[in-house]
Amino acid sequence: MYNAMKKIFLIALFLIMLSPSFVHAATGTLTNGLKLVNNAGYSTTTNESSIRTYVGSIINAVLGLLGTVFLVLLVYGGYLWMTAGGNEEDVGKAKKLIAQAILGLAVIMGAYAISYFVTSKLETATGL
């Protein structure tokens, strides 16, 4: 019974996270949207795409996916901790999972900072 409820809870949580009704992205004026597009490396004046925009899109997609994985691991670790029922082994497992998820987030943020630094320096050097 307990395992079945645990599976149902995890499936429901997964489906809720995939639901598009919870996405509230970039509500602002057109000017703010154009600034965001320009800062992301996309051109607002032409339909041509460069390798820089493709690489930037791939990096952003991968880092966004990794951020989602972090969130799922963090929620799962919290769930394990809450359902441990005082069992020290299960609490230790949950703490270890949460610590690993936070370490993973630090690596993701470091990767984002490095990729942002490199792409901004390349943009400055090439003048694109």
Secondary structure, DSSP 8 states (H G I E B T S, - for coil): -HHHHHHHHHHHHHHHHH-GGG-----S-HHHHHHHHHHTT--SS-----HHHHHHHHHHHHHHHHHHHHHHHHHHHHHHHHTSTT-HHHHHHHHHHHHHHHHHHHHHHHHHHHHHHHHHHHHHHHT-
